[in-house]
Amino acid sequence: MALSRSGMLQVLLVVAVALAVAPGVLSDPPPLQDFCVADLKAATAVDGFPCKPASTVVDDDFFSAAMVSGPSTDNPFGVNSTRATVSAFPGLNTLGLSITRTDLAPGGINPPHSHPRGSELVLVLKGEVMVGFTTATNQLFSKVVRQNELYVVPRGLQHYQLNVGKGDAVFMAMFDAQSPGLVVPTLGLFATKPAMPMEVLTKTFLMGEDEVSAMKSKFVGF
C-alpha cells in the first residue's frame, strides 16, 4: 500500500534526524563541562570514568610525560608502544582523544590490529614507515610515510605499520577516542585464555593440528 503524503513526510523526517545524529554517534560524545578528570579509583563502573571532585583536580592531571622517551624494541616484532589513553592520562576523560607513541627498530613491525572505537591519524617523526589498512572488501591501501607526513586509518579497520627505512623509526598515532581499544587478531587466535578450540583453528587456517600447535608456540608469553 502506498504511503500517504503525510506518511512519506514522517519517514523523511525520521531519516533526516537519523542522518543528523549519526556523525555524533561515530565518535566520543562531546563533554558537558569544562573538564572531567577521570577518577581511576572509583568503585562504580561506567562507560568511561566518573569525574574527580573539581576541588581535588591539580595541574598534573592535565599533563603527561609518557611521550618523552622511547621504550625498548627488544622483542620479536621490533616494536614498542607507549599509550596515553585515559587510563594513563586522566585529564583526557570525556575529551574524545588520545595518543600513542610507537618506536620501531629497523625492520620492525606493528602487526596487523584494529581500534574498534577510534580512527587513527599517524604522524611520522623519524624514519620511513609503511602504513597500510584493509577494507571490508579485502582491498589494501598502503603508503610509505616519511618524517612530518601523515596517514589516516579509518575506525575499526585492520592496519599495520612497518619500518622500511635503514634506521629506527618513530611515529605518533592520534585517536578520536579517549580509549580507542586494541584488537590483535594473531593474539586473539593463538594466545587466548582459555585456548581457542583446536578444531576452530585447524578449520579456519586449513592446517593440521601439528601446524597449528607450532604456530601457537610462537605466541607463548604474549
N, CA, C and O of each residue as an XYZ file, in Angstrom:
888
protein
N       0.853     -1.189      0.000
C       0.000      0.000      0.000
C       0.892      1.243      0.000
O       1.837      1.326      0.784
N       0.601      2.197     -0.864
C       1.414      3.399     -0.976
C       1.245      4.284      0.254
O       0.169      4.354      0.849
N       2.321      4.950      0.613
C       2.274      5.869      1.742
C       1.537      7.141      1.348
O       1.646      7.606      0.213
N       0.790      7.696      2.289
C       0.181      8.999      2.061
C       1.257     10.066      2.098
O       2.389      9.807      2.507
N       0.897     11.274      1.666
C       1.862     12.383      1.684
C       2.384     12.632      3.088
O       3.583     12.831      3.282
N       1.471     12.622      4.087
C       1.900     12.871      5.465
C       2.784     11.736      5.970
O       3.739     11.958      6.713
N       2.443     10.499      5.547
C       3.266      9.356      5.953
C       4.673      9.442      5.369
O       5.659      9.155      6.046
N       4.747      9.841      4.104
C       6.055      9.995      3.462
C       6.875     11.078      4.154
O       8.080     10.920      4.346
N       6.222     12.179      4.529
C       6.938     13.256      5.209
C       7.479     12.788      6.554
O       8.574     13.175      6.961
N       6.698     11.946      7.243
C       7.157     11.419      8.534
C       8.377     10.533      8.352
O       9.323     10.602      9.136
N       8.355      9.681      7.295
C       9.503      8.823      7.013
C      10.740      9.656      6.711
O      11.823      9.382      7.227
N      10.574     10.684      5.866
C      11.703     11.550      5.517
C      12.244     12.271      6.743
O      13.453     12.467      6.865
N      11.353     12.668      7.655
C      11.783     13.350      8.870
C      12.621     12.421      9.737
O      13.653     12.826     10.271
N      12.176     11.165      9.877
C      12.928     10.186     10.670
C      14.316      9.962     10.070
O      15.313      9.915     10.790
N      14.368      9.823      8.725
C      15.664      9.623      8.059
C      16.566     10.831      8.266
O      17.757     10.676      8.535
N      16.005     12.038      8.142
C      16.800     13.251      8.313
C      17.365     13.350      9.714
O      18.525     13.718      9.896
N      16.544     13.022     10.711
C      17.018     13.059     12.091
C      18.120     12.041     12.307
O      19.118     12.328     12.969
N      17.939     10.836     11.742
C      18.952      9.787     11.896
C      20.278     10.218     11.294
O      21.332      9.995     11.889
N      20.234     10.838     10.108
C      21.469     11.295      9.462
C      22.120     12.427     10.244
O      23.346     12.523     10.304
N      21.308     13.274     10.834
C      21.853     14.395     11.607
C      22.527     13.913     12.871
O      23.536     14.471     13.303
N      21.962     12.868     13.465
C      22.501     12.348     14.723
C      23.720     11.472     14.485
O      24.617     11.418     15.326
N      23.764     10.782     13.340
C      24.800      9.781     13.091
C      26.217     10.283     13.292
O      26.985      9.587     13.956
N      26.638     11.458     12.765
C      28.020     11.895     12.964
C      28.414     11.987     14.420
O      29.559     11.693     14.766
N      27.499     12.387     15.281
C      27.815     12.499     16.701
C      27.971     11.155     17.365
O      28.627     11.035     18.400
N      27.355     10.118     16.757
C      27.429      8.787     17.340
C      28.752      8.118     16.987
O      29.179      7.190     17.673
N      29.410      8.588     15.911
C      30.585      7.916     15.404
C      31.845      8.222     16.191
O      32.888      7.639     15.896
N      31.802      9.090     17.159
C      32.961      9.379     17.988
C      32.489      9.612     19.413
O      31.288      9.633     19.683
N      33.443      9.789     20.328
C      33.066     10.017     21.717
C      32.129     11.216     21.813
O      32.318     12.198     21.095
N      31.127     11.158     22.681
C      30.193     12.291     22.807
C      30.900     13.523     23.340
O      31.890     13.398     24.061
N      30.413     14.714     23.003
C      31.048     15.938     23.484
C      30.850     16.089     24.981
O      29.829     15.661     25.519
N      31.828     16.701     25.668
C      31.696     16.900     27.115
C      30.633     17.938     27.432
O      30.302     18.782     26.600
N      30.110     17.863     28.635
C      29.073     18.784     29.079
C      29.596     19.795     30.087
O      28.825     20.568     30.657
N      30.909     19.790     30.307
C      31.521     20.701     31.275
C      32.945     20.995     30.830
O      33.433     20.398     29.871
N      33.611     21.905     31.518
C      34.961     22.292     31.117
C      35.916     21.109     31.136
O      36.706     20.938     30.208
N      35.854     20.297     32.173
C      36.710     19.116     32.260
C      36.063     18.104     33.188
O      35.190     18.426     33.993
N      36.525     16.863     33.046
C      36.055     15.775     33.909
C      37.230     14.830     34.084
O      37.284     13.775     33.453
N      38.178     15.209     34.947
C      39.362     14.387     35.173
C      38.931     13.036     35.727
O      38.163     12.973     36.687
N      39.416     11.971     35.135
C      38.969     10.623     35.494
C      39.349     10.258     36.923
O      40.484     10.460     37.355
N      38.392      9.726     37.630
C      38.649      9.141     38.947
C      38.890      7.657     38.728
O      37.948      6.865     38.692
N      40.168      7.282     38.579
C      40.519      5.903     38.232
C      40.278      4.932     39.379
O      40.308      3.719     39.176
N      40.039      5.448     40.576
C      39.821      4.586     41.739
C      38.339      4.445     42.096
O      37.997      3.816     43.097
N      37.475      5.021     41.289
C      36.040      4.974     41.598
C      35.539      3.540     41.586
O      35.936      2.737     40.742
N      34.668      3.230     42.527
C      34.147      1.872     42.637
C      33.069      1.584     41.599
O      32.871      0.432     41.211
N      32.381      2.610     41.156
C      31.283      2.426     40.213
C      31.802      2.363     38.791
O      32.506      3.263     38.334
N      31.448      1.285     38.091
C      31.878      1.119     36.700
C      30.879      1.801     35.777
O      29.674      1.575     35.887
N      31.377      2.636     34.865
C      30.525      3.301     33.887
C      31.200      3.179     32.525
O      32.307      2.649     32.425
N      30.540      3.666     31.479
C      31.131      3.668     30.145
C      32.092      4.847     30.058
O      31.769      5.894     29.498
N      33.269      4.654     30.621
C      34.232      5.725     30.808
C      34.571      5.786     32.286
O      34.530      4.764     32.972
N      34.898      6.944     32.778
C      35.217      7.112     34.189
C      34.435      8.281     34.775
O      34.210      9.281     34.093
N      34.023      8.164     36.023
C      33.387      9.309     36.686
C      34.420     10.400     36.950
O      35.624     10.150     36.892
N      33.951     11.593     37.237
C      34.845     12.733     37.457
C      35.374     12.770     38.891
O      34.667     12.422     39.837
N      36.608     13.191     39.029
C      37.123     13.558     40.347
C      36.424     14.826     40.805
O      36.039     15.645     39.971
N      36.253     15.008     42.086
C      35.729     16.295     42.553
C      36.618     17.431     42.051
O      37.843     17.345     42.137
N      36.016     18.477     41.537
C      36.784     19.591     40.971
C      37.780     20.168     41.970
O      38.837     20.664     41.579
N      37.449     20.107     43.248
C      38.336     20.671     44.267
C      39.624     19.875     44.428
O      40.587     20.381     45.005
N      39.663     18.636     43.929
C      40.867     17.792     44.054
C      41.697     17.763     42.771
O      42.754     17.132     42.737
N      41.236     18.434     41.722
C      41.953     18.447     40.446
C      43.182     19.348     40.552
O      43.115     20.451     41.095
N      44.318     18.852     40.018
C      45.572     19.606     40.074
C      46.151     19.745     38.659
O      45.684     19.097     37.722
N      47.165     20.591     38.522
C      47.779     20.847     37.218
C      48.233     19.560     36.535
O      48.047     19.397     35.329
N      48.831     18.640     37.305
C      49.393     17.429     36.718
C      48.348     16.482     36.153
O      48.698     15.570     35.404
N      47.082     16.668     36.485
C      46.035     15.843     35.893
C      45.917     16.082     34.393
O      45.406     15.231     33.665
N      46.392     17.250     33.925
C      46.309     17.593     32.514
C      47.669     17.458     31.819
O      47.864     17.983     30.723
N      48.597     16.759     32.457
C      49.969     16.651     31.966
C      50.392     15.193     31.906
O      50.016     14.389     32.759
N      51.188     14.857     30.878
C      51.789     13.529     30.788
C      53.156     13.642     30.122
O      53.313     14.348     29.125
N      54.132     12.950     30.674
C      55.476     12.904     30.094
C      55.743     11.569     29.415
O      56.893     11.226     29.142
N      54.686     10.816     29.143
C      54.838      9.465     28.611
C      55.548      9.433     27.262
O      56.210      8.446     26.941
N      55.422     10.506     26.457
C      55.967     10.503     25.102
C      57.420     10.948     25.028
O      58.000     10.965     23.942
N      58.026     11.311     26.167
C      59.352     11.926     26.146
C      60.420     10.973     25.642
O      61.232     11.355     24.800
N      60.438      9.743     26.136
C      61.485      8.791     25.746
C      60.857      7.533     25.187
O      59.776      7.124     25.610
N      61.544      6.918     24.228
C      61.018      5.723     23.594
C      61.318      4.466     24.387
O      62.393      4.348     24.975
N      60.382      3.522     24.414
C      60.584      2.268     25.123
C      61.461      1.312     24.330
O      61.814      1.598     23.186
N      61.811      0.195     24.918
C      62.656     -0.797     24.263
C      61.904     -1.516     23.151
O      60.723     -1.836     23.288
N      62.599     -1.764     22.054
C      62.022     -2.536     20.944
C      62.640     -3.922     20.874
O      62.613     -4.568     19.827
N      63.200     -4.381     21.998
C      63.855     -5.690     22.045
C      62.808     -6.791     22.236
O      62.632     -7.310     23.338
N      62.131     -7.132     21.170
C      61.131     -8.202     21.170
C      61.032     -8.742     19.753
O      61.597     -8.149     18.834
N      60.323     -9.862     19.546
C      60.295    -10.482     18.216
C      59.780     -9.587     17.096
O      60.144     -9.785     15.936
N      58.940     -8.604     17.420
C      58.388     -7.732     16.389
C      59.197     -6.452     16.190
O      58.982     -5.734     15.214
N      60.126     -6.158     17.105
C      60.904     -4.937     16.988
C      60.065     -3.695     17.135
O      60.293     -2.704     16.440
N      59.080     -3.732     18.045
C      58.161     -2.604     18.206
C      57.834     -2.417     19.684
O      57.842     -3.371     20.462
N      57.550     -1.188     20.049
C      57.015     -0.930     21.373
C      56.206      0.358     21.332
O      56.573      1.322     20.660
N      55.106      0.353     22.061
C      54.200      1.494     22.056
C      53.989      2.018     23.465
O      53.861      1.251     24.419
N      53.955      3.328     23.576
C      53.622      3.997     24.832
C      52.301      4.706     24.634
O      52.209      5.639     23.836
N      51.273      4.274     25.352
C      49.924      4.800     25.136
C      49.563      5.853     26.184
O      49.756      5.651     27.383
N      49.047      6.954     25.713
C      48.487      7.977     26.605
C      46.983      7.982     26.378
O      46.434      8.893     25.758
N      46.323      6.937     26.899
C      44.875      6.876     26.891
C      44.386      7.350     28.253
O      45.191      7.680     29.123
N      43.087      7.385     28.438
C      42.549      7.922     29.679
C      43.019      7.138     30.903
O      43.131      7.707     31.988
N      43.292      5.857     30.749
C      43.732      5.051     31.888
C      45.077      5.509     32.427
O      45.364      5.336     33.611
N      45.905      6.093     31.564
C      47.217      6.576     31.987
C      47.287      8.095     32.050
O      48.253      8.649     32.576
N      46.288      8.763     31.526
C      46.283     10.225     31.413
C      44.873     10.715     31.757
O      44.091     11.015     30.855
N      44.539     10.799     33.050
C      43.165     11.045     33.491
C      42.524     12.315     32.935
O      41.301     12.386     32.815
N      43.340     13.323     32.595
C      42.785     14.563     32.073
C      42.098     14.409     30.728
O      41.373     15.309     30.304
N      42.311     13.276     30.040
C      41.668     13.042     28.750
C      40.199     12.668     28.883
O      39.458     12.687     27.900
N      39.780     12.332     30.084
C      38.428     11.822     30.267
C      37.379     12.765     29.689
O      37.388     13.960     29.984
N      36.485     12.239     28.875
C      35.363     12.901     28.183
C      35.791     13.808     27.027
O      34.938     14.418     26.383
N      37.100     13.909     26.750
C      37.548     14.819     25.694
C      37.592     14.160     24.319
O      37.754     14.850     23.312
N      37.449     12.838     24.261
C      37.357     12.162     22.976
C      38.639     12.127     22.182
O      38.604     12.168     20.952
N      39.781     12.049     22.862
C      41.053     11.951     22.143
C      42.091     11.240     22.999
O      41.989     11.189     24.225
N      43.093     10.694     22.318
C      44.230     10.056     22.979
C      45.357      9.953     21.962
O      45.171     10.265     20.786
N      46.528      9.515     22.420
C      47.699      9.471     21.547
C      48.611      8.340     21.979
O      48.678      7.992     23.158
N      49.312      7.771     21.007
C      50.266      6.691     21.266
C      51.561      6.982     20.533
O      51.555      7.399     19.375
N      52.681      6.755     21.225
C      53.990      6.816     20.567
C      54.428      5.386     20.273
O      54.395      4.527     21.153
N      54.839      5.135     19.029
C      55.327      3.808     18.656
C      56.740      3.916     18.109
O      57.014      4.699     17.199
N      57.635      3.112     18.682
C      59.023      3.023     18.222
C      59.225      1.711     17.477
O      58.786      0.655     17.932
N      59.892      1.786     16.331
C      60.154      0.608     15.510
C      61.644      0.463     15.266
O      62.293      1.403     14.807
N      62.190     -0.700     15.567
C      63.578     -0.998     15.226
C      63.670     -1.188     13.710
O      62.641     -1.355     13.055
N      64.872     -1.166     13.142
C      64.992     -1.438     11.703
C      64.312     -2.766     11.347
O      64.609     -3.805     11.936
N      63.407     -2.713     10.386
C      62.675     -3.911     10.009
C      61.523     -4.255     10.944
O      60.813     -5.233     10.709
N      61.324     -3.472     11.997
C      60.284     -3.751     12.977
C      58.887     -3.531     12.421
O      58.682     -2.728     11.511
N      57.933     -4.256     12.983
C      56.554     -4.146     12.527
C      55.602     -4.021     13.705
O      55.755     -4.698     14.722
N      54.627     -3.155     13.553
C      53.486     -3.121     14.450
C      52.444     -4.006     13.778
O      51.788     -3.557     12.838
N      52.270     -5.253     14.227
C      51.495     -6.242     13.471
C      50.059     -5.809     13.230
O      49.548     -4.937     13.932
N      49.402     -6.411     12.243
C      48.010     -6.060     11.947
C      47.133     -6.067     13.194
O      47.160     -7.004     13.992
N      46.354     -4.993     13.339
C      45.495     -4.820     14.501
C      44.403     -3.824     14.136
O      44.412     -3.258     13.043
N      43.479     -3.615     15.035
C      42.424     -2.635     14.798
C      42.065     -1.934     16.094
O      42.359     -2.416     17.187
N      41.419     -0.780     15.946
C      40.933      0.001     17.086
C      39.426      0.160     16.902
O      38.991      0.997     16.112
N      38.623     -0.629     17.616
C      37.175     -0.620     17.375
C      36.476      0.686     17.711
O      35.363      0.927     17.243
N      37.115      1.540     18.521
C      36.424      2.751     18.956
C      37.097      4.042     18.481
O      36.774      5.119     18.981
N      38.027      3.953     17.525
C      38.674      5.191     17.113
C      39.349      5.121     15.757
O      39.953      4.107     15.406
N      39.242      6.213     14.988
C      40.065      6.386     13.795
C      41.461      6.817     14.234
O      41.630      7.361     15.325
N      42.456      6.576     13.389
C      43.856      6.815     13.765
C      44.543      7.721     12.745
O      44.499      7.463     11.543
N      45.174      8.779     13.238
C      45.961      9.670     12.398
C      47.434      9.477     12.746
O      47.859      9.764     13.865
N      48.208      8.989     11.779
C      49.620      8.670     12.000
C      50.490      9.842     11.553
O      50.357     10.329     10.430
N      51.381     10.293     12.437
C      52.366     11.329     12.131
C      53.753     10.738     12.355
O      54.114     10.419     13.488
N      54.531     10.589     11.290
C      55.880     10.028     11.406
C      56.846     11.116     11.871
O      56.944     12.178     11.258
N      57.551     10.838     12.953
C      58.527     11.778     13.494
C      59.938     11.464     13.043
O      60.792     12.348     12.990
N      60.186     10.192     12.715
C      61.540      9.778     12.362
C      61.472      8.542     11.483
O      60.700      7.625     11.761
N      62.274      8.508     10.422
C      62.375      7.323      9.591
C      61.327      7.235      8.498
O      60.692      8.225      8.134
N      61.161      6.017      7.983
C      60.215      5.738      6.912
C      59.342      4.561      7.335
O      59.843      3.475      7.627
N      58.054      4.787      7.365
C      57.120      3.784      7.869
C      56.058      3.489      6.812
O      55.354      4.390      6.357
N      55.952      2.224      6.429
C      54.860      1.820      5.556
C      53.619      1.603      6.415
O      53.620      0.779      7.330
N      52.561      2.355      6.109
C      51.294      2.220      6.822
C      50.276      1.654      5.838
O      50.152      2.139      4.713
N      49.551      0.628      6.267
C      48.558      0.043      5.381
C      47.341     -0.415      6.148
O      47.431     -0.774      7.322
N      46.177     -0.401      5.467
C      44.962     -0.938      6.080
C      44.144     -1.661      5.022
O      44.266     -1.397      3.826
N      43.307     -2.578      5.491
C      42.447     -3.340      4.592
C      40.988     -2.999      4.878
O      40.608     -2.708      6.012
N      40.187     -3.042      3.824
C      38.776     -2.703      3.930
C      37.936     -3.974      4.109
O      38.460     -5.087      4.104
N      36.624     -3.779      4.266
C      35.703     -4.903      4.414
C      35.641     -5.753      3.151
O      35.197     -6.900      3.202
N      36.084     -5.201      2.006
C      36.115     -5.948      0.753
C      37.518     -6.470      0.446
O      37.819     -6.851     -0.685
N      38.373     -6.478      1.479
C      39.735     -7.021      1.370
C      40.625     -6.233      0.405
O      41.552     -6.789     -0.184
N      40.342     -4.945      0.249
C      41.228     -4.086     -0.531
C      42.281     -3.499      0.384
O      41.977     -3.051      1.490
N      43.513     -3.504     -0.077
C      44.626     -2.971      0.699
C      45.002     -1.577      0.211
O      45.221     -1.362     -0.981
N      45.074     -0.635      1.146
C      45.612      0.690      0.880
C      46.889      0.831      1.703
O      46.881      0.524      2.895
N      47.983      1.287      1.100
C      49.227      1.435      1.853
C      50.094      2.516      1.216
O      49.959      2.836      0.035
N      50.986      3.065      2.033
C      51.905      4.093      1.544
C      53.071      4.208      2.504
O      52.911      4.048      3.714
N      54.247      4.487      1.956
C      55.415      4.764      2.787
C      55.329      6.222      3.238
O      55.288      7.139      2.418
N      55.301      6.415      4.549
C      55.132      7.739      5.143
C      56.454      8.158      5.774
O      57.067      7.389      6.514
N      56.883      9.368      5.481
C      58.177      9.854      5.952
C      58.004     10.966      6.988
O      56.885     11.367      7.309
N      59.123     11.450      7.499
C      59.112     12.444      8.576
C      58.183     13.615      8.261
O      58.238     14.200      7.179
N      57.329     13.940      9.234
C      56.376     15.048      9.171
C      55.216     14.815      8.200
O      54.440     15.733      7.933
N      55.093     13.597      7.674
C      53.959     13.267      6.814
C      52.886     12.513      7.618
O      53.156     11.932      8.669
N      51.661     12.550      7.079
C      50.505     11.992      7.786
C      49.851     10.884      6.981
O      49.935     10.852      5.754
N      49.195      9.973      7.699
C      48.377      8.947      7.065
C      47.229      8.645      8.021
O      47.434      8.567      9.233
N      46.024      8.475      7.484
C      44.874      8.231      8.337
C      44.326      6.821      8.106
O      44.253      6.343      6.974
N      43.946      6.174      9.200
C      43.353      4.834      9.162
C      41.926      4.944      9.705
O      41.741      5.344     10.854
N      40.915      4.598      8.903
C      39.527      4.699      9.369
C      39.244      3.763     10.546
O      39.892      2.730     10.717
N      38.287      4.146     11.323
C      37.883      3.423     12.528
C      37.625      1.938     12.251
O      36.945      1.578     11.290
N      38.186      1.086     13.118
C      37.851     -0.322     13.130
C      38.514     -1.186     12.078
O      38.347     -2.405     12.110
N      39.268     -0.604     11.134
C      39.860     -1.402     10.067
C      41.222     -1.962     10.470
O      41.987     -1.315     11.185
N      41.513     -3.185      9.996
C      42.801     -3.809     10.270
C      43.907     -3.003      9.584
O      43.782     -2.620      8.421
N      44.993     -2.751     10.325
C      46.092     -1.987      9.750
C      47.420     -2.381     10.393
O      47.455     -3.076     11.408
N      48.497     -1.927      9.786
C      49.838     -2.257     10.276
C      50.763     -1.081      9.999
O      50.445     -0.190      9.211
N      51.919     -1.098     10.664
C      52.996     -0.147     10.387
C      54.310     -0.932     10.321
O      54.625     -1.694     11.235
N      55.061     -0.748      9.261
C      56.306     -1.477      9.032
C      57.444     -0.496      8.775
O      57.331      0.381      7.918
N      58.530     -0.643      9.512
C      59.700      0.214      9.310
C      60.446     -0.264      8.064
O      61.034     -1.345      8.057
N      60.414      0.554      7.011
C      61.079      0.188      5.760
C      62.348      1.012      5.537
O      62.978      0.912      4.484
N      62.725      1.828      6.530
C      63.944      2.629      6.410
C      65.168      1.874      6.912
O      65.074      0.713      7.308
N      66.308      2.539      6.891
C      67.572      1.906      7.289
C      67.810      1.991      8.801
O      68.558      1.186      9.355
N      67.182      2.956      9.464
C      67.398      3.126     10.902
C      66.111      2.959     11.691
O      65.117      2.429     11.193
N      66.152      3.427     12.946
C      64.961      3.375     13.781
C      63.877      4.310     13.225
O      64.168      5.253     12.490
N      62.647      4.030     13.587
C      61.530      4.883     13.175
C      60.653      5.161     14.392
O      60.538      4.338     15.300
N      60.042      6.338     14.388
C      59.131      6.737     15.467
C      57.924      7.417     14.840
O      58.066      8.257     13.951
N      56.745      7.054     15.304
C      55.554      7.781     14.865
C      54.591      7.955     16.025
O      54.585      7.183     16.983
N      53.779      8.995     15.905
C      52.690      9.244     16.840
C      51.383      8.852     16.170
O      51.163      9.143     14.994
N      50.518      8.190     16.928
C      49.186      7.845     16.439
C      48.168      8.564     17.306
O      48.110      8.352     18.517
N      47.369      9.413     16.684
C      46.368     10.203     17.403
C      44.977      9.636     17.112
O      44.675      9.275     15.975
N      44.139      9.561     18.140
C      42.832      8.927     18.029
C      41.718      9.881     18.434
O      41.912     10.764     19.269
N      40.544      9.690     17.829
C      39.379     10.496     18.191
C      38.547      9.776     19.249
O      37.317      9.795     19.201
N      39.223      9.147     20.197
C      38.566      8.449     21.305
C      39.531      8.434     22.481
O      40.740      8.301     22.289
N      39.010      8.569     23.697
C      39.891      8.560     24.862
C      40.401      7.149     25.158
O      41.404      6.984     25.853
N      39.715      6.134     24.635
C      40.134      4.750     24.794
C      39.742      3.991     23.532
O      38.694      3.346     23.500
N      40.582      4.061     22.478
C      40.192      3.517     21.176
C      40.099      2.004     21.112
O      39.513      1.457     20.178
N      40.676      1.319     22.103
C      40.659     -0.139     22.079
C      41.744     -0.687     21.172
O      42.269      0.020     20.313
N      42.075     -1.960     21.373
C      43.115     -2.606     20.573
C      42.769     -4.077     20.406
O      42.620     -4.806     21.387
N      42.642     -4.509     19.151
C      42.362     -5.908     18.843
C      43.460     -6.409     17.915
O      43.616     -5.906     16.802
N      44.227     -7.410     18.377
C      45.299     -8.014     17.582
C      44.853     -9.426     17.206
O      44.813    -10.300     18.073
N      44.517     -9.672     15.942
C      43.931    -10.960     15.574
C      44.812    -12.165     15.871
O      44.306    -13.217     16.264
N      46.130    -12.027     15.689
C      47.004    -13.177     15.965
C      46.941    -13.567     17.439
O      46.897    -14.752     17.771
N      46.938    -12.566     18.324
C      46.844    -12.864     19.753
C      45.443    -13.369     20.098
O      45.286    -14.227     20.967
N      44.433    -12.838     19.419
C      43.070    -13.261     19.670
C      42.789    -14.688     19.227
O      41.787    -15.285     19.621
N      43.681    -15.226     18.407
C      43.518    -16.601     17.935
C      44.475    -17.575     18.619
O      44.091    -18.693     18.960
N      45.720    -17.147     18.817
C      46.748    -18.076     19.282
C      47.205    -17.868     20.717
O      48.003    -18.657     21.223
N      46.719    -16.818     21.391
C      47.188    -16.558     22.757
C      46.031    -16.316     23.720
O      46.210    -15.647     24.738
N      44.849    -16.848     23.418
C      43.701    -16.630     24.291
C      43.777    -17.502     25.540
O      44.446    -18.535     25.557
N      43.079    -17.064     26.577
C      42.953    -17.845     27.812
C      41.485    -17.877     28.206
O      40.923    -16.830     28.529
N      40.834    -19.058     28.191
C      41.349    -20.369     27.773
C      41.650    -20.409     26.279
O      41.259    -19.512     25.532
N      42.338    -21.440     25.859
C      42.789    -21.551     24.477
C      41.617    -21.692     23.507
O      40.598    -22.306     23.821
N      41.787    -21.118     22.341
C      40.813    -21.292     21.272
C      40.733    -22.785     20.923
O      41.773    -23.437     20.834
N      39.535    -23.344     20.725
C      39.431    -24.769     20.381
C      40.275    -25.122     19.157
O      40.262    -24.404     18.158
N      40.995    -26.213     19.240
C      41.874    -26.632     18.153
C      41.106    -26.805     16.852
O      41.609    -26.462     15.783
N      39.883    -27.339     16.936
C      39.102    -27.567     15.730
C      38.796    -26.257     15.006
O      38.775    -26.209     13.776
N      38.558    -25.194     15.781
C      38.292    -23.893     15.167
C      39.511    -23.420     14.385
O      39.376    -22.911     13.272
N      40.701    -23.584     14.960
C      41.926    -23.110     14.311
C      42.290    -23.962     13.093
O      42.667    -23.422     12.052
N      42.181    -25.269     13.212
C      42.541    -26.126     12.073
C      41.615    -25.882     10.881
O      42.065    -25.875      9.735
N      40.315    -25.680     11.153
C      39.375    -25.457     10.060
C      39.485    -24.052      9.491
O      39.263    -23.839      8.299
N      39.828    -23.093     10.345
C      39.966    -21.715      9.872
C      41.172    -21.549      8.966
O      41.085    -20.897      7.926
N      42.309    -22.142      9.358
C      43.556    -21.954      8.612
C      43.887    -23.105      7.673
O      44.938    -23.103      7.033
N      42.980    -24.104      7.587
C      43.190    -25.253      6.702
C      44.528    -25.912      7.002
O      45.285    -26.246      6.091
N      44.812    -26.095      8.288
C      46.059    -26.681      8.756
C      45.768    -27.917      9.599
O      44.648    -28.120     10.068
N      46.802    -28.740      9.780
C      46.715    -29.846     10.709
C      47.010    -29.375     12.116
O      47.482    -28.256     12.319
N      46.731    -30.232     13.090
C      46.945    -29.866     14.494
C      48.406    -29.567     14.791
O      48.700    -28.663     15.573
N      49.334    -30.311     14.181
C      50.758    -30.066     14.422
C      51.161    -28.679     13.942
O      51.928    -27.982     14.606
N      50.638    -28.283     12.784
C      50.966    -26.960     12.251
C      50.393    -25.860     13.146
O      51.056    -24.854     13.400
N      49.178    -26.050     13.615
C      48.566    -25.051     14.494
C      49.319    -24.969     15.812
O      49.544    -23.876     16.332
N      49.711    -26.122     16.358
C      50.467    -26.122     17.615
C      51.789    -25.394     17.459
O      52.215    -24.672     18.361
N      52.443    -25.582     16.311
C      53.702    -24.878     16.050
C      53.468    -23.374     15.987
O      54.281    -22.590     16.477
N      52.345    -22.976     15.378
C      52.021    -21.548     15.302
C      51.750    -20.991     16.689
O      52.239    -19.914     17.030
N      50.971    -21.718     17.498
C      50.630    -21.251     18.837
C      51.877    -21.102     19.706
O      51.945    -20.200     20.540
N      52.858    -21.976     19.515
C      54.063    -21.922     20.339
C      54.822    -20.623     20.171
O      55.553    -20.211     21.072
N      54.658    -19.970     19.022
C      55.363    -18.714     18.775
C      54.780    -17.565     19.578
O      55.426    -16.528     19.728
N      53.552    -17.732     20.106
C      52.886    -16.657     20.812
C      52.785    -16.918     22.313
O      52.059    -16.217     23.018
N      53.500    -17.910     22.798
C      53.535    -18.171     24.235
C      54.191    -16.972     24.944
O      55.267    -16.524     24.546
N      53.553    -16.475     25.967
C      54.109    -15.351     26.720
C      53.574    -14.003     26.298
O      53.855    -13.000     26.955
N      52.805    -13.948     25.213
C      52.233    -12.664     24.789
C      50.929    -12.407     25.552
O      50.285    -11.378     25.345
